Amino acid sequence: MTGVRGLDDLSASLGTLPSGVESRLAEAAQRLGAALRDGVAQMLDGDLLQRRSGRLLGALAVSTDDTAGAIVVRVSVDLADVPYAAFQEFGFQGVETVRAHLRQIRQAFGRPIGARQVEVGAHDRRVDYPAHSFLRQALEDMTPDILAMTRKAVDDAVGAP
């Protein structure tokens, strides 16, 4: 019985294909994570929200995990550092309890006065704050790039023209 010429080479080539694709996809995932962070930074720097302190951008974390047969790029915000991030991302409608605090006033009855502290008692207030999605919007804006980079990584790994 005669064998098919090149079958051993083909078999060896196909055997390395999964690791080659995974390697290319992992590299693409690293680049996509950095690009997504840049997209979120742009949203936080005036495209969607005006930067005030930079804490929201500073709490942004990008990680890539390529274990367990999957490649995951995660962009997240540490809510312990910036608890208002979810408020910005998803908006809020409801009643909020405001605790008692001091407030500085510079005018009374529409007339300027010397600055002084006044006590404000605890109260509830109705809040209707719209969502300013900086994470989901950046991801949506990048979807065509994500698809293109993923396709290119697989094509490069398999040697597609």
SULKA-V383832 format. One line per field, one symbol per residue. ss: DSSP state (2 for helix, 1 for strand, 0 for the rest). burial: # if it has 9 or more other C-alpha atoms within 8 Angstrom, else .. A space follows every 10 residues. Layout:
BEGIN
ss=???
burial=???
END
This chain:
BEGIN
ss=0000002222 2222222222 2222222222 2222222222 2222222000 0000222201 1111100000 0111111000 0000222222 0111111100 1111111100 1111111111 0011111110 0000222222 2222222222 2222222200 0
burial=.......... ......#..# #..###.### .###.##.## ######.##. .....#..## ##.#.#.... #.###.###. .##.###### ##.......# ....###... .......... .#....#... #####..##. .#...#..## ..######.. .
END
